[in-house]
Amino acid sequence: MPPRGVSKGSKHERQYEHIKESERARGASLSLAEEIAARTVNKERARHGEARSSSPTSTQDISSGRRGGLRSGRPGPRGRTRNQLYAEARKLGVGGRSKMSKSQLERAVDHKKS
């Protein structure tokens, strides 16, 4: 069930269902998948000013899509995935990106943006 305030047939309801199904496909329990989907939808609603109240973290933090597990609590490298960096490099017109490693792509994208 989508969070309160999300109307039937809206983009946020579709987003909720999509995230919930994705989490289930990754092996999450139904309750965890629903919680993750609801939190994501609520954060997006807060960022767009559609929620009654919102925390500073919801409105001032980078979006969950761009964050890419930055604070997920898991060990290992964090941040955007190599595929996300590659797509961003393609949009920015970075040359030689297919032969770059994740760290090289990250440096190239950040350099191109600044």
N, C-alpha and C positions, 0 to 999 in steps of 0.2 A: 504494500500500500504506500503510495507516494506521501511525502510529508504534507502536513496541513498547509493550506494556502495554494497548493498546486492544483490547478483546475484540470478536469478530464480533457484529454485530447490536446493538451498544450505541449509546447516544446519541452518543458521541464518534465512532464510526465513521461514523454518518450525517452528523454535523457535518463531518467530514473530507471526505467525498464531496461534500457540498453546496458547501463552500468551494472545493474543487478544481474542480468544474464551473463555478462562478461565475467563478473566475479564468480558466479556459479560454475562457469566453464573452466575457470582457473582452479576450481576445487574448494572454494570458500563455502561455508555452511550457509543455509538460507538466511538465518538471522544476521550473520556477519555481512553477507552480500547486501541485504536490505539496509543495514546501518551505513555501510560505505556509500551506497547509492544516495541515501537520504542526506548524508553529510555533504556530499559533492554537490547535489542539487541545491541544498540550502546555502552553501557558500556562493554558488553562482548567482542565486537570487539576491543575496546580500550585496554582492559586487555590483549588481545592476539596479540596486535601490528598490527591489521588489519585496523585501522582507520588512516586517514591522520594526525589528531591532536587529542589530548586527554588531559583532565585535570588531575592534580595530584590526585584528588579525585577518578577518574575512575580507575587509575592504581595502587594506593597505598592503597585504602580502601579494607575492606573485601568484598567478593562477595555478591551480592544481595540475593542469596540463603541462605548463611550462616548468613547474617545479621538478617533475620527473622523479619523485621519490627522494628528494633532497633530505627530508627529515623523517624517513620511514622507519628508522631504528634498525635497519639491517646493516650488516657489515659489508665492506667492499666499496667500490666507487659509486658515487651518487651523482645526481644531476641529470641532465638530458641524456637520452640514449644516443647511441651512434646514429641510428636511423633518424631521430629527430634533428640531430646536428647536421646530418647529410642533407636533409630536406631544406633546412634553413640555409645551408651553404649554397644549395642550388638556387634558392630564391634570391640570394644576395649576389649570385654570379661568381662564386669563388672557383677559380680554376684548379685543376688537378685534384679535386676532392675525392675521386673514386679510389685513389691510391693512398689517401690519408687515414691515419689511425684516429681513434676517438679523440685523443688529446690534441692531435694536430688539427682536427676539424674544429674543436672547441676554441683553440687559439685563433684559427683563421676567421671563424665567425665573429668572435669577440673583437678581433682587430678590424674587420670590415665594418662592424657596427659603430666603432668609435671614430 
